Amino acid sequence: MPPEAIAAPAASAAAIDLSDRPLVPAAVLVPIVLGLAPGVLLTKRTSHLTSHAGQVSFPGGRIDPSDESPEAAALREAHEEIGLDPGQVELSGRLPDYATGTGYCITPVLGLVPPGLELNPSPHEVETVLELPVAVLLDPDAPQRRRAQFRGRWREFWVWPHPDHYIWGATAAILVHLANLLRSAE
């Protein structure tokens, strides 16, 4: 798959309604490993963290005042969480911002990375780094809609199949956006 097939235009926060409450700006890196069998890097957070413990996520977090952009925040967080050298990432655009039920407005930043990188996950934040094959993303039947009660309200959310991990929520929704982008580039 050529790198230009996964370039995306910048998205604006205007794509979602932020009027009902202020959301905390955050950014995640969506690291796409290029190679014979491309994949997307994800992390499983450690079980002792105070928020989203044990969940599968992209490397990322709040945008700090010192971050010049969502891209800068995503690269900083990826370096802190998984030891990904920012110099090894070719930024290729953004996916649409995603407002979470937990009060964040996440900007997903697409980044292309070469295969075989040595990563150094933070033992405090990351239990493991995993790779979801792009072939799974290209299967239109792979993502599933689930429904559960959260804080007294029924909510629907996406789930992606994985033999060892439960990929759901914001991470799964961002993967749906990426899958739609990849399928439209085919």
Order of alpha helices (4+ residues) and beta strands (2+ residues): beta-beta-beta-beta-alpha-beta-beta-beta-beta-alpha-beta-beta-beta-alpha
